[in-house]
Amino acid sequence: MIARVRAKAKTKRISSPIDKRHAIVEAARELFTTQGYEATTIAQVAKQAEVAVGTVYLYFSNKNDLLYAVKSDWEREFLQFLTQPELQSIPHHKRALPLMRACFALCERNTQMIQMMGLQAQQVGDWHSQDCGPIVQGIQAFLDDAVASGAFRPTIDTKVAAITSFGMVESALEQCFLVEDGKDQERYITALADALEHWFVRPELLQGQDV
């Protein structure tokens, strides 16, 4: 009787499509990082997630799509950071440094996970790299808010600035982690923060004056 109740409760927890998809992605993440990406099969992911193999294929075409879903979780983590109360309490013109620190910390964790999966770090850039829309949109929303608050220069084209700044930070991350094995992170963080502040922030705020 108790076993049936527990089984029913477990079935209820993963009954919705969102729950099932989440369970599959979490199972894939665990297996990729414990036994490696190449060694993991869709059947093993299904077993770990306690769903049928066919259910996995309802959400993901292949194992590479699962890998992309794991990567997307990392991108959502950065977007969630943009809305954290701790960051929101910092004036817009002083957020460049904490934002860069968050980017590099997230990239460092991701690089470690990539290595656990048994993948080459260079493969990170191959995972649907063109699909950076949500992050660029998040950056643009941040820029729009900063311009509206009077902290950033009103002449900024926020869409172009979001795309360009994303590319600049991404290039620095690739150089730091893929070429230099994560060395001298602070140099990149400081340089990027300085460049972004002088690009976006109104000069009088950079000089410590009130608007």
Secondary structure by P-SEA (a helix, b strand, c coil): caaaaaaaaaaaaaccaaaaaaaaaaaaaaaaaacccccccaaaaaaaacccaaaaaaccccaaaaaaaaaaaaaaaaaaaaacccccccccccaaaaaaaaaaaaaaaaaaaaaaaccccccccccccccaaaaaaaaaaaaaaaaaacccccccaaaaaaaaaaaaaaaaaaaacccccccaaaaaaaaaaaaaaaacccccccccccc
